[in-house]
Amino acid sequence: MTSGPDYQRPGVWAELVERLGRRHPPWPRADCGRVECEPGWAWRPVLADHDAWLVVRGRGWASVGGERVDLHPGRLIMLRPGDRGEFGQDPHDRLTVLYCHFDFRDAASGEPAVVADAWLPARFPVLRHAAPVADLMRRVVRLSRDPHPLRRLDAAAALLSLLTEVYRQDAHAHGEQTDMIDPRLQEVIDLVRGNPGRRPSLDEAARLTGLAPAGLSRLFSRQLGVSFRQFVIDSRLERARQLLTESSMTVGQIARALGYPDVFLFSRQFRRRYGEPPSALRRTSTPPGRSPG
């Protein structure tokens, strides 16, 4: 039984974000929890909703739609409406599981929505690291117990994070890299974007990360697709565009504030990046008044 998105198809991630983040966001039901399965326990589900089911301890087996898998700590099963199955446990190593029933809701009506099987997580996703999935499931379980409406919103956000992690790990198991930006690179990004007029050198940025300059340069190219120097220039120009549309500063003031020795170099780089001079953007921008942040 195969299911789940084709992670390597062009545009799949953008469409997945559109579907889950905007059109059909997931919403947890009240039926979420953690349970130590009783002696003699067996389960024959006929699902009317979605159910994320994670083994925390113990061993057993599960059969869903004719496909049988072993149950062990870290095994995740993503059941969906209409699924029928049979679950059993080793009587000498009983199961402890986390579970969470949920729906996908239509963003306009709030009613449960049908999501095509091709956009659902695989029923038996392959996890490299079960700990973050377990942590997020525990958070969903605890938040779903709280009757306050704000906690329900928190639980929905945690459920979306859980599904995001499941998709990410399952995609990695199928050869699609979805790793986040290296934390060392985040430090450099904060440095550059936090003060785009300062223009730190590659050596200075490398010292911040503990990497050699050449190593940092390779990391930039591999993860962001641009060189360190180009990233610094792009950050300055992005801030310039923001200031042109959101502040009353003149073009000359913006150029000086961002460390350009003269307005002509600034205008040349800006035109190369955006296809028009900064003065043209200023003429078409709305009156200032928005936050400068």
Stockholm file with secondary structure:
# STOCKHOLM 1.0

chainA/1-293         MTSGPDYQRPGVWAELVERLGRRHPPWPRADCGRVECEPGWAWRPVLADHDAWLVVRGRGWASVGGERVDLHPGRLIMLRPGDRGEFGQDPHDRLTVLYCHFDFRDAASGEPAVVADAWLPARFPVLRHAAPVADLMRRVVRLSRDPHPLRRLDAAAALLSLLTEVYRQDAHAHGEQTDMIDPRLQEVIDLVRGNPGRRPSLDEAARLTGLAPAGLSRLFSRQLGVSFRQFVIDSRLERARQLLTESSMTVGQIARALGYPDVFLFSRQFRRRYGEPPSALRRTSTPPGRSPG
#=GR chainA/1-293 SS CCCSCCTTSTTHHHHHHHIIIIISCEEEEEEEEEEECCTTCEECCBCSSEEEEEEEECCEEEEETTEEEEECTTCEEEECTTCBEEEEEBTTBCCEEEEEEEEEBCTTTCSBCCCCGGGSCCSSCCCSCHHHHHHHHHHHHHHHHCCSHHHHHHHHHHHHHHHHHHHHHHHHHTTCCCCCCCHHHHHHHHHHHHSTTSCCCHHHHHHHHTSCHHHHHHHHHHHHSSCHHHHHHHHHHHHHHHHHHHCCCCHHHHHHHTTCSSHHHHHHHHHHHHSSCHHHHHHHSCCSCSCCC
#=GC SS_cons         CCCSCCTTSTTHHHHHHHIIIIISCEEEEEEEEEEECCTTCEECCBCSSEEEEEEEECCEEEEETTEEEEECTTCEEEECTTCBEEEEEBTTBCCEEEEEEEEEBCTTTCSBCCCCGGGSCCSSCCCSCHHHHHHHHHHHHHHHHCCSHHHHHHHHHHHHHHHHHHHHHHHHHTTCCCCCCCHHHHHHHHHHHHSTTSCCCHHHHHHHHTSCHHHHHHHHHHHHSSCHHHHHHHHHHHHHHHHHHHCCCCHHHHHHHTTCSSHHHHHHHHHHHHSSCHHHHHHHSCCSCSCCC
//
